[in-house]
Amino acid sequence: MKDDLRLNEATALLQALSGAHGILASGSTVANYAAVFARDAIMAGLAGLLTHDAVVTAGLVRTLEGLRDLQGPEGQIASNYRVDADGTAHVSFGTLAPRFDSATWYLVGVALAARAGAIDATAFQSSVEQVVHLLDGIEYNGRHLLYVPAGGNWADEYPFDGYILYDQVLRGWGLALLAEVCGQPAWQEKAARIGETIAARFLPEGDWRYGGARRFPVAAISPVRTDEHVDLAACALLALSGLAPSLGQRALDEIAATWLQPGALPPAFSPVIDEDDPDWPALSRYHLHGFRNRPHEYHNGGIWPIWLGWLALAFARHGRHDDLTRLRQLVTGHLASLEAFAFEEYFHGLTGAALGTRHMAYTATGLLLLHHAGSAQATALFTVHTRRGTA
């Protein structure tokens, strides 16, 4: 069988990155990528669960244990950590801003690892309760949404903040999954409230800044602006989670119509912020390791295989087999067109060139998720089975 999605290489890369202290973000050592990043490692570990890979699953278990054992005194989950040969741990909870999605991915990771039988949920019960309590405190006003600072999630050099959709979805999905695993109906109720709030708030009435009636859920809401960019990760996870079913399916409709049907792959964020955009000054100033967000690159319109993998799972969850097939065809065709591919972070949004850090767990994970979407294993692993109805 032809390995169009480079699955054998993807599996080998994740196995090589699975070490004694967890799953490393990359085989590269630039910009601290040779550390265990919570979100990268948990997503990679979930691919291990999906493929029944013992090495990668063991890496997930060690990642979750490491995050639990290095948890901050208020319940914080590390953005990343590195353990030296002498056992000294170097832990970061964020640089310019706290990384809230390390906590929410931790909830998802613990729930799914326990569901798959890779861990005993009781060994993580206290840790998870601390995280849930911490996020309730960050919510502060009892209105079911987290206020996230700029740089507070995976898109740590993208200029948006406030009530970011991606973070609300991960929190709600994690709570819904843990409600099943831990027998906590109050967490299921909270997940339902989050879903209802997303449905009510993230598709406001009116025209879209970029022309025409509003079609996609907005990326973020704050007191001073509504960020109307399309956040592919948020849309894919929203549809997969089932938190706001109608809004999630609408997002998939629009993704298919806007990109897949014309034969294009959807970027991480769109439309692109260019030099004439009012958001350009903020984008161009905001970077940690040198400016990477040129138009159609990195967060700013780059195409990330990791989010294409989650999009595939969302299409499969809703029985959209034609869209799933089209997405796979587009990705396999693109990989075949590359002269060289070393599991770089993303593809250029116009040229399709493979760019960014090489040998990324993120990218290997995305290709594995894309291949296995629609399988019985994926349905069993990722679907929330008990939920109150939401809009």
N, C-alpha and C positions, 0 to 999 in steps of 0.2 A: 504494500500500500504506500502510495506516494505521500511523503510527509510535507504537505503544502504549507502547514502552519508552523513548521520547525518544532514540532512537539517533542521530539527526542532531545533536541538541544535545549529546549526550554526546561524540560524535566531535569536534565543533567546540570543545568545552571542552578536551579533551585536546590538540588541536592548538594552541589558544591558550596552554596552559600549557607547551608544549614550546619551550624557548628555547635560547639559545646554550650554556648550561652544564648542561642537563638538563631534567627535567620537574618543574615546581613542584607543591607539594601542593595549592594552592588559588589562586583569583584574589583571595582575601581576604588582607589583611595582618595580621589579628589573630593573636596568639600565635605569631608566627614561621612561619605557614603559607605565606608567600611565599618559602620556601626549598625546596631540593631535599631531600626526605626519602627516605632509601634505600628503605624498604619501599613507600611510596606511589608513588614514581617507577618502581620496578621493576615493580610490578603494572600500572601504567598502560602502561608500555612493552610488557609482555607482551600486553596488549589490542591494542596497535599491531601486534605481530607476528601476532596471531590474525586481525586484520582487513586485513592487508597495507597498513596506512596508513604511507606513506613519512615523513610529518612526525613522527608519534609514534614510529615506529621509530628515526628519527634522534635523537629526544629520549632514547630508551632508550640508544642507543650513547653519547651524550654523558654521560648519567648514570653508566653503568658506567665510562667513562673517567675521569670526575671522581672517583668513589669509589676507583678504583685509584690515581690520581695523588695523592690526599689520604690514602691509607692510612697508619695509624699505624705506628710503628717496630716494634711487636710483631705486626703484621698486622691491627690493628683496622680495621674499616670504620665510617665516620662514620654516626651517626644522621641527621645532616642537614648541609648546607653551603649557603652563600650566597656569591656572588662579586660584589663591587662593580664599578662601571663602570671603575675603575682597575686591575682585576684582583686586588685583595686578596680572599683567601678567608677566610671565617669558618667554622670547622669545629667541630662538636660531636659528641662520642662518647657523649653522655648527660649528664643533669643530676644528679639525685640518685642515679641508678644507671646503669650501662652498658647500652646497648641491644644485646643479643645478636642480636636478629632482623635487625638491619641486616647483620650478617655472613652469616647463613643465607640471607636473601633475595638477597644478593649472589651466593652460590654458585648458587642457583636461576636468577637472572637471567643470569649468565654462561653457564651451561649451555644454557639455552633460546635465548638470543640466538645462541650458536654453532651450535646445532642448526638454527636457522632460516637460517643463513648471514649474519646481520647483522653479526657480528664474527668475527675470526680468534682462535680459542681460544688459539693460541700467544702472542698478545700479552698474555694474561691469566694464563698458566701460573704464573709466579712469584708473582703476587699471590694467586691461588687457593691455591697450596701454602702460603703464609703463613697464610691464613685457616684452612685445614684443620689446620695445626700449632697455631695459637692455640686452636682449639676442642678439640683433643686435650689441650692443656695445661689448659684450664679444666675438662675432664672429670676430670682429675687421678688418679682412682682406678681407671681402666681398666674401669669397669662400664657404659660405653656411654651414659650419660646426663649432661646438663649441669645443673648446679645454678644456677638463675637467680634473681637478687635481685628483690625487689618492684620493679615499674616497669621491668623489664628487657626488655620487649617492647612490642608495639603498645598493649596495655591498660595504659598507663603510670600510670593513677590507680586501678587495681583492686587490692585487697589480697590478692594471692596470690603465692607464691614457692616455691622448691624445684625439684623435678624437674617442670617445667611441660610438659605434653604437647605443646602447640603448638610449643615450641622444639625438642623432640626430633624431631618430625615434619619440620620444615623442614630440620634438619641432615641427617637420614637421606635425605630426598628429594633435597636438593642433592648429596649425595655420590653417590647412585645415578645421577643425571643426568650428573654430571661424569665418573663412571667410564666411561660410554659415550663422551662427547665427547673426553676426554683420554686414553683408553686406560689407565685406572688400575684394574686388578682389585682392588687392596687397598682402594680406596674402596668398591667394590661389596660386598666382604666386610664392611667396617665398617657400611655401610648395612643389610646383612642382620642383623648383630648388634644394631643399634639397633632394628630392627623386631621381632626376637625378644624383646628386653627390654621394649618397649612392650606386646607381646601378653601377656607374663607378669606385668607389674606394674600396668597401668593399669585393670584390671577386677578388683579384689580381691574375695574372697568376702565374703558378709555382706549385711546390709540397708543400704539407702540411707538416709542421714540424713533425707531428705525424705519417707520413707514407702515401704514395699515393698522387694522385692528390687532389688539394684543392676542398672540397665539400661544406663546410659551409661558410657563410659570417664570416669574422674575427671579433673578439670582439672589437678591437681598433687598431688605427694606430697612431704612433708618429714619430718624426724625427729620433729616435734611434732604434725603433723596431716595428714590427707588431705582435700584440698579437693574436695568432691563436686559442685561446680557443673558444669553442662554448658557447655563452651566450644565454641561453634558453629564458630569458625574452626579449632580443633584437630580437631574431628570431620570437617569437610569436607575439610581437607587430608590427614588420615589416610586417608580413603577414596579420595581422588584419587591419593595417592602409591602405594598398594598395599603399604605397608611391613608392615602387619599385617592381611592381607586379611579374616580373620574378624571382627576387632574393628571394622574400618572399615565392613564391611557391617552389623554389628549397630548401629553408631551411626546409619547411614542408616535402618535399620528403625525405630529409636526416634524419630528426628526426624520421619519421615513420619507415624508413628502419633500422636505427641504434638501436633504442630502442623498439618501440612498436611492430614491427613484431616479434622480438625475445622474447617478453614478459616482457620487462623491462620498468621502468618509467625513463624519462630523468631527469638528475640532473640540477641544476642551472647553473653550469659551469663544463665543461669537456674538455680534460681529467683532472683527478685529479693531483694536484701538490703534489708529495711525497718528502721524504727527499733527494732523489737523483736528484731531478729536479733543474735546475739552478734558478728557481723562488722561491725555498724554503726559502733561507735566507731572502728575502724581505717579503714573506708571514709570516714567523714565528716572525718577528720583529714588524709587523704592527697590532696592536690591541688596543682597548680602554678599555675594561672591562674584560681583561684576554683572553688568546689565545683560540680561538674556532675553528680555521680552520685546525684541524687535517684532514688527508686524509679521504674523503668521509663524512665529517661533515661540517655543516654550509655552507658558500659560496663554499667551496672547495669540490664539489661533493655531497653535500646534496641535497635531493629531496624536493622541496618546493611546497606545494599545491597551493599557490597563482599563481605561474607561470604555473602550469598545468591547472588552470582555464582559464588563458589568451590563452594558447595553444588550449584549447577546442574551444574557440571563433574563433580563427584563422582557425582551421579545418572546423568549420561550415561555416565561411564566404566563403570558397572556395569549398563548397559542398563535403567535404571529410568525408562523413558520416560513412564509415567503420572505418576510423582512429579515429573519434570521439567516436564511439561505443567501439572500442578497448581500448581507453584511459579510458573511464568510467569503463569498466570491470576491468581493471588493478587497478584503484584506489579503487573501491568498494571491490575487492578481498583483497587488501592490508589492508584496514580498518577492514575488517572482521577477518583478521589474528591477529590483535593486541589484546593483553589481556586488555589493557587500552589505552584510547585516550582522551586527554584533550586539543585538538586543539593546540598542540605544533607547533613550527615554521616550522619544517622540519623533514624528515625521513633520517636516515642513508643510504648512498648510497649503502652499501653492505648488512647490516643486516636488514634494513627497520625499525629499532627501531625509535619510535617517540622521538625527542630530541629538546632541546632549550626551550625558554620561553613558558609557557603554556597560554591557553586562549587567543590566538592571533586573532585579527581581520583579519589579513592577511590570516590565514588558513581558517577561517570561510568563508571569501570572496571567496577564491579559490574554495571551494566546491560548493558554490552557483553558481558561474560562470560556473563551469563544468556541473552542472545539467541543467542550463537554456540555454547553448549554443545551437544554432540551432533553438531557438524559434523565433516567429515573433517579440516579444518584443526586443530580442537581436539584430536582424537584423536592426530593426528600430532605435535602440538607438546608435549602434556603427558604422554603415556604413557611410562613407563620400559619399555624393550624387553628388557632383560636383568636377571634377578633370580633369586637363589636363593629357593626356597620358604620362607615364614615362616608362622607360625601365624595 
